[in-house]
Amino acid sequence: MKIQRDMGKAAALRSVRDVARWDAETDVVVVGLGAAGCCAAIEASEAGLDVLALERMSGAGGTSALSTGQLYIGGGTPIQKACGFEDSPEEMFKYLMASCGPGEDEAKIRMYCDHSVAHYHWLVEHGVPFKESYYGDGSYTPTDDCLSFSGSEQSYPYRDIAKPAPRGHTVQQDGIEAGAQLMRSLDAAVRRTATRIQEDSLVQTLVRDDDGHIIGCVVRCDGAEQLVRARRGVVLCAGGFINNRAMVDQFAPALWRCRYRAASDGDDGRGIRMGMGAGGAVKRMDVGCIVLPYTVPKILMNGIMVDRRGMRFINEDLYQTTVGEAALLHQDGHVYLICDNACFARPFAPAEVAAVEDTVADLEKALSMPDGVLQQTVAVYNANAARGEDPIFHKGAAYLQPLTNPPYAAIDYRVENSLYTVFTMGGLHTLPTAQVISPDGEVIPGLYAAGRTTSGLAAQGYSSGLSLADATFFGRMAGRHTAGRSVPPE
């Protein structure tokens, strides 16, 4: 194994005038063989192009292989129909436009919703397995079931904006985790094409001609430099930047406080920096998926989430990413889940209990909260919950239960003490064709990007499965556009 590890700066953009000779030529270079890169390579190769895929590791996978293997797909898929759920592209569009903001990309969301069912069929045709079964709620299904509610579709205010439907489609496992199964399937699909794969190859920078076209790249392989010419373009699918401390400090410093980074070694921002060096704009670089895993088991959602003062700040039945974003970005990562004996359970992932007391007043004191604040919060919540109401935050009736059964516990969800999970979602600004554009909105000829190297479908308000959905779909669009095929597919 010759894993290429390099967290340093991407080399300066290379001019064609400094290229004495090309070591290899191809139509399209795909940088990175995660979900986005695989799909880009498949589409370009199936269109008849000569494709060279360059992967810095010793095999395909990237962060996609480490994921839960869930894709956000909707609009009326065969799985949704088989499980008795109705959905439409319009309802999916309304939900994503409401939840993926601020800065939602309407053009990408519209295209994806309109072609989501067709994308499902494309994945199946290329060997990605799904089971016709419904799990329930959650981003992680411990069974081999497929369909689940993987966002805030059933919670206020989204349930009033769009008809709720489960859209999380988890790949059916075959003795391995679903993310690994997804990448095993896509890797096999790539290898069924004529794509040439070169592993242990770190792309260092891009090559530009005198007219501003990206025409190739510089690669480090076996300790030697190679120059690869790309006649149709280079597709950057090199991951996000959560492992690059300097970039996180510059663009999204709060994210570094999270204890677990959902990332592979490749998530060092190299692809983004290469695109920026070529004149590409970046978008929503402050945005990350921030998971606060407090919803397993579900009974914990009967508790109330409070800030350092003892005040509620959100409805607890929202998806764990939305609550995580609110907790870290708006409450400085200093929050607790307050439970009574009736709704307390040991959470998964594990979290410590900050205090246990026989009265709310004593719990308030143990947490060093202002006198009376937590007591008032619980009293108001209990009075409303007893009537089946939550007029302040509109928590769903299924999770409304007065906290009246002592003792009372505060589960410690301060960011330093619990397992917040994070990855970046900002990146290069691309069109729905996956073409990278400049800060002035001009297309950079020959340069494409997909996956977490780009700013895609999701901003804050993440629903699980959107990252893989975005990567696979717009990876496909990149491959299609390099080949001159219609985007989206007709």
N, C-alpha and C positions, 0 to 999 in steps of 0.2 A: 504494500500500500504506500502510495506516494502523495498523501494528502497535502494540498497546497494551502498553507496557512500564511496569511499576510494581512495584517490589520493596519498597515501603513497607508500613506497617501497614494491615490491613483496617479500613475505617471502622466505627465503633461501630454495634451493632445499632439499626436504626431502628424506632421505635414507629409503629403505624398512626395514632396520634393526631397524629403529625407529618407525615402525608401529606395534603396539601391536595387533590391530585387524582392519578389514575392516568393515565399516558401511554399505557399499553397493558394489555390483559388477555388472558389465555390460560388454558387448563386446567393445563398443566404447563410450567415453565421448566426446560430442561436447560442447565447451566452447563459449557461445554467440549465440543468435538466431537473428542475422541480416540476410541479404541475403545469405552470405556465410555459416553461421551455419545451416540455414534452408535447403539449398541444400545438404550440407554434411549429415545431418540427414536423409533426404529423400532417398538419394542413398544408404546409409548404411542399413537403415531399410528395404527398398524394396529388398535388397539383402539377407534379412533374419537375419541380426544381431540384437542383443539387443542393443538399443541405449538409452543413457541418455543424454538429453540436459540440460545444466545448464545455466541459464540466470540471470544476476545480477539485472535486473530490474523486474518489475511486469508483464511483457509481452514481446512478441517478437517485434522486430522492429529495435532498434539501430539507427545508423545514416542513414541506408538505408531508413527508414520510413520518414526521414526528407529531402530526396533527391528529385530531379525533376522526378524521376521514369523513367529515360531514360537509355536504354542499347545500347551499341555500338555493333550492330549485322550486318553482311553483308555476301557477297559471293553469293548473289542471293536468298534472303528470299522471301517468298510469298508476303510480303508487298511490297518489292522493285519491284517485277514483276508486281503486281497489279497496282502500281503507275507509271509504264512505265520506270523503271530504270534497266539498265543492270549492273551487278556486278559479280565478280568472286573471289574465294579465293586468287588467285594470285595477282589481283589488290589491294585487301584489304591488303595482306601481304606487298606489296611494299610500300603502303602508311604508314602503321604502322611502318615498319622498318625505314622509312625515318623520321617520325615525333616523334617517341617515343625514343628519345635519348638525351644525350649519355647514354651508358650502357643498351641499349635495350636487352631484353631477347629473342633471336631469337627462341629458342626451344618453349617457351610458345606462342610467337606470331604465329609461324607456326602452332602449334597444334590448337590454337583457331581459326585461319582463316579457316583452313581445316574443322573444325567441327562446325563452327558458325551457319550454316543453321540448322544442326541437333540440336544444342542447342536451337535455336528458337523453333523448334517443341517440344522439351522437356518442355520448359517453358509453351507453350500453353497447352500441355497435362496435365500439373500440375496446370492448372487453371489461368495462367497469361493472361489477356485479351489485345489484340492489335486490332486496327481498321485499315482497309485497306484504308488509306488516307494519303495524303502528305500535310505537313504544309509549308515547305520552309526552311529557315535557322534559326538555334538557338538551344540552349540547353534547353530553356524553351518554351513550346508551350502553350499559354493561352487558346487554344481550346482543344477539345478532339482528335485532329488529332495525328497521330502516327509518320510518317516518316519525318525526317529533316536532313539537313546537320548540323552536330554537331561538326565539326572540321575545319581544314584548307584545306580540299580536293580541293577546287576551287581556292586556292591562290598559288602564287609563293612561293617556287619552287615546291610544291607538285603536282600541276596540270600538271607539265611536267614530273613527275616521275611515277604517277599512274593515270589511268582514274578516274576522280571524280565520286563518287556515294554517295548519302545520306545513312548513316548507323545508325543514331540515331533513335531508336525505343522506343517511349514513351508509357508507359502502359496506357491503356484507363481508364480514371477516372470514378468512379461511385459515384459522389457526394462528393468525397474527393480528396485530392491531389494525384498525380500519384505515388509518393513514398510510401505513406500510402497504396494505393491500391495494389502496388506490394507486400508489406509485409503482407497485409491482405490475399492475394492469397497464398503466400508461407507458411504463418502460418497455413492456412487451410489445405494445402497439407501435412504439417508435421503432423498435428493432424489426418489426414486420415490414417497415418501409425501407427505402434505400438510403435513409439518413446515415451519414458517417458520424460515429461517436468517438470523440477523443477525450479521454478522462485524464485526471491529474494535470490539468491544463488551466493555469490562471491567466485570465485575460487582464492585461495591465492598462491598456488605453485604446482609444479609437484612432483611426487614420482618416484624415479629411483631405479632399482634393482642393484645387484652387477655386472651384465654384461653390464650395461650402457643402459638398456632398460627403456623407460618411461612406467610405468605400472599403473599409476593412478594419482590422484590429491587430494589436501586438499581444502575443501570447508567450507566457513563460512555461516551458515544459521540459522536464529532465534537466533543469538548470540552464537551458539555452533559450534564446529569444527566437520566436517565429513570427513572421509577418504573413497574415492571411488576408487575401483580397476577397471581398464580398461584392459580387456584381449587382445584386438586387437590394442588399441591405443587411444591417446588423440588428438583431432583436435582443435587447437586454432583459433577461429574466433572472436576475442575480440576487433577489431577495431584498429585505428591508435593511434597517440600520440600527436595530436595537442593541447590537453588540459593539457599536462604535461609540465609546464614551464621549469623545469630542463632539460628534454630531448630535448625540442626545443632549449634551449640555448646551449646545448652540440652539437647537430647535425645540426640544421637548424635555427640559430638565426634570420635570416632575416624574417622568416615566422611570428614571434611573432608581427611584426609591423603591420600586416594586422588586420583590425578592426573587421572583421566577421569571426569566425571560424565555418565552416560547420561540426558540430560534435555533438555527444551526450555525456552524462557524461561518457560513457564507453570508450571514446577515450583518455584514460590516459596512454596508452602504457603498461598496465599491461601484456597483452598477449605477447608482444614483449620481455619484461623483463623476463618473465617466460621462454620463449624459449632461450633467451641468457643465463639464469642461468643453463639451461640444456645442454649448449655447442653449441647452435645454432648460426650460423653466421648471421649478418645483412648486408643489401645491400641498397645502395642509400638512406641512412638516411637523406641526405640533400635535398631530392626532395619533392616538394609539388606542388599541383595544386593551381595556383594563378590566380584568375579570376579578371580581370579589366573590369567591366560591362559598356562598352562605346558604344556598338553596337546596342542599342535600343533607339530610332528608327534608322533604317538603314541609314537614310540620314546623320547621324553624321559621317559615315565612309567616306564621301566626304571631311571631314576636314583632317588636318594633325597632327600627334602626334609628339611633339618636346620635347627635354630634357631641362634642366635648362639654357642651353646656347642659345636655340632657333634653334637647329638643329634636323632634322628628324633622326630617328634611326631604323625605321621599316616600312614595308608596312602595311597600316592601315586596309586592308581587311583580314589580318590573323585573326585566331580565337582569342577570347578575353582572353583565357588562355595563348596563346603564347605571346600576347602583354603584358599581366600582368606579365609573367615571365621576359620578357625583361625589362620592366619598373622597377620592384622591384629589380631584381638581377643584372642588368647591368647599370641602370640609378639611382640607390639609391632611387627609388620610388619618383623621382622628375620630373614629366612630366605634360604636358598640351596638350589638344586637341584644336587646333586653327581652328576656323570656321569663315566664313563670314555670312552675313545676309541670304544668299540663302540656306545655309546648316545647320544653327543653329536650334536646337530644344532642349527642356528640356529633359535631358536623364533619362532613367530608368535603374538602380536605380538612385535616385536623386543625383546630384553633384552640387556643388556651382560653380558660375562663378567668376574666379579670377580677371578678368578685361574686360572692354568693351571700345573700343576707335574707333575714326573715321578713323585712319590710322594705318598701320602696325608699323610704326615708333613709334607712341605713345603707342601702345600696348607693343612693345618691352621695352620701357622705364618703363611702368607701372609694368612690370614683372621683372624689374632689370636685364635684359639680356644684354650681351655685345653689344656695339653699332654696328649696321649694320648686325648682324648675322641673326636674325629672318627676317629682310627685304630681305637679300640675299636668305635665304631658301625659302621664299614665292615667290620671283621673279623667281627663277629657277623652282620651282614646277609649277607655273602658266604657264610659257613658254612651258614647256613640256606637261602639261595637255591640253593646247590649241591645241596641235597636237595629243592628245589622247595617249600620251606616259608617261612612268615613268621609264626612263632608269636606275635610281639609285636603286630603290627598287621594281620595277615591280608590282606596284599596279594594280589591275584589272581595265579594261577600264570602267566598270559599275560605278566605284566610283571615276573616275578622273574628276574633275571639277575645273577650275581655281577659286581661291579665290579673287574675284574682286568686290564684292558687299558689301560695308561698311554698317553698322559698323562691326568691327571685335571683336570677343570674344575669351577668353581663358578659357576653362572649366578646373577646378582645379582637376587634377587626381594625386596630390601628395598623397602618401600612408596615411599620417596622416589625410587627409581631405576628403577622399572618401572611398567607401565601397569595398575595396579589400576583396575578399572571399578566404579562404584557407583551405586546409586539407592536411595531410601528405600522401605520397605515398611510403615511404621507410619502410622496415620492415625485417622480417626474410627471409633468403635466402632459397628458396624451389625449388625442382625439379618440372617438369610439373605434377608429381604424387602427388604434395602437401606435399611430405616428406621434413622435415626440415633437412638441412645439416650443418655440422660444417665448420669452416674456412678452413679446409683441404679438404673439399668436401665430407666428409664421412657422410652417412645417420645416423641420430640419431634414432635408432629403436624405433618405437612406437609413434613418435612425428610427427604430421602433422599441417599444418596451411594454412589458406586461407583468402582472403579479405584484408583489410587494415592492418592486422597484418603482412602481407608479402610485399615483393617487387614483384609486379606483372607485368602486361602488360605494364603499362605506366611509363615513366620517365617524363622529361620535354617534352613539345610539346603535352600536354594533349588534347584529344578530348572528349567532354562530352559523358558520357555513358560508358567509358572504365572501371571505377571503379566498377560499378554494373555488367558489363559483366565479368570482371575478378573475382569478388567475387562469382557470381553464378556459373560460369563454373568451376573454380578450387575448389570451395566448393564441387561441384559434384565429381571432380576427387579425392578429399580426401576421400569422402564417398565410392567411388568405390574401391580405393586401400585398404582401411582397410578391405574390404570384399573379397579381392583377385580377383576382377573383372578387366577386361582389361582397361587400360588407354593409349590412349583415347578409348571410346567405339568402338567396331568393327562394 
